[in-house]
Amino acid sequence: MKVEDIRNTVERQPFRPFAVRLNNGMQYNFNEPRSFGAPKDYHMIFFFGESKWAMIDTESIVEIIEQQ
């Protein structure tokens, strides 16, 4: 997945929920802006859930799924 694609999805205004699917089959749903974090270069992103968090290498993202 291109870093530009991830950056464009995250920085849309207003925020729209999305999910990322990884090459290992895991999926993370970003339903609100607070659930997402990233350094300026977006080569790593962070998922913040209610009781867990995950650090995701953007090279492992195979799909961005826009949610309604």
C-alpha positions as a LaTeX table, in Angstrom:
\begin{tabular}{lrrr}
\hline
Residue & $x$ (\AA) & $y$ (\AA) & $z$ (\AA) \\
\hline
Met1 & 0.00 & 0.00 & 0.00 \\
Lys2 & 1.31 & 3.45 & $-0.83$ \\
Val3 & 1.88 & 5.80 & 2.08 \\
Glu4 & 0.17 & 8.55 & 0.06 \\
Asp5 & $-3.05$ & 6.50 & $-0.09$ \\
Ile6 & $-3.07$ & 6.09 & 3.68 \\
Arg7 & $-2.30$ & 9.77 & 4.28 \\
Asn8 & $-5.07$ & 10.87 & 1.90 \\
Thr9 & $-7.60$ & 8.61 & 3.63 \\
Val10 & $-6.69$ & 9.76 & 7.12 \\
Glu11 & $-6.49$ & 13.47 & 6.37 \\
Arg12 & $-9.88$ & 13.77 & 4.62 \\
Gln13 & $-12.12$ & 16.42 & 6.12 \\
Pro14 & $-14.45$ & 15.70 & 7.67 \\
Phe15 & $-13.13$ & 12.40 & 9.03 \\
Arg16 & $-14.82$ & 9.34 & 7.50 \\
Pro17 & $-14.51$ & 5.90 & 9.12 \\
Phe18 & $-12.27$ & 3.38 & 7.38 \\
Ala19 & $-10.56$ & 0.07 & 8.01 \\
Val20 & $-7.23$ & $-1.38$ & 6.97 \\
Arg21 & $-6.70$ & $-5.04$ & 6.15 \\
Leu22 & $-3.22$ & $-6.49$ & 6.66 \\
Asn23 & $-1.37$ & $-9.19$ & 4.76 \\
Asn24 & $-1.90$ & $-11.55$ & 7.73 \\
Gly25 & $-5.71$ & $-11.16$ & 7.50 \\
Met26 & $-6.10$ & $-8.86$ & 10.51 \\
Gln27 & $-8.38$ & $-5.86$ & 10.10 \\
Tyr28 & $-8.44$ & $-2.65$ & 12.14 \\
Asn29 & $-11.45$ & $-0.34$ & 12.09 \\
Phe30 & $-10.83$ & 3.37 & 12.57 \\
Asn31 & $-14.27$ & 4.68 & 13.52 \\
Glu32 & $-13.16$ & 8.02 & 14.94 \\
Pro33 & $-10.07$ & 10.23 & 14.60 \\
Arg34 & $-8.92$ & 9.39 & 18.14 \\
Ser35 & $-8.45$ & 5.75 & 17.16 \\
Phe36 & $-5.66$ & 6.69 & 14.72 \\
Gly37 & $-2.10$ & 7.89 & 15.21 \\
Ala38 & 0.94 & 8.25 & 12.97 \\
Pro39 & 4.25 & 10.08 & 12.69 \\
Lys40 & 4.54 & 12.66 & 9.91 \\
Asp41 & 6.00 & 10.16 & 7.41 \\
Tyr42 & 3.12 & 7.64 & 7.88 \\
His43 & 5.48 & 4.67 & 7.55 \\
Met44 & 3.99 & 3.31 & 10.77 \\
Ile45 & 0.44 & 3.84 & 12.02 \\
Phe46 & $-1.17$ & 3.19 & 15.38 \\
Phe47 & $-4.61$ & 1.84 & 16.23 \\
Phe48 & $-6.03$ & 2.85 & 19.62 \\
Gly49 & $-9.01$ & 0.79 & 20.74 \\
Glu50 & $-10.93$ & 0.96 & 23.99 \\
Ser51 & $-8.68$ & $-1.54$ & 25.75 \\
Lys52 & $-5.93$ & $-2.34$ & 23.25 \\
Trp53 & $-3.58$ & $-0.69$ & 20.81 \\
Ala54 & $-1.55$ & $-1.89$ & 17.83 \\
Met55 & 1.43 & $-0.61$ & 15.90 \\
Ile56 & 1.02 & $-1.32$ & 12.17 \\
Asp57 & 3.78 & $-1.22$ & 9.56 \\
Thr58 & 2.18 & 0.40 & 6.52 \\
Glu59 & 4.00 & $-2.06$ & 4.24 \\
Ser60 & 1.76 & $-4.80$ & 5.69 \\
Ile61 & $-1.47$ & $-3.00$ & 4.65 \\
Val62 & $-3.03$ & $-4.61$ & 1.58 \\
Glu63 & $-6.37$ & $-2.81$ & 1.51 \\
Ile64 & $-8.10$ & 0.33 & 2.77 \\
Ile65 & $-11.82$ & $-0.16$ & 3.23 \\
Glu66 & $-14.08$ & 2.89 & 3.37 \\
Gln67 & $-16.96$ & 2.42 & 5.79 \\
Gln68 & $-20.37$ & 4.05 & 5.96 \\
\hline
\end{tabular}
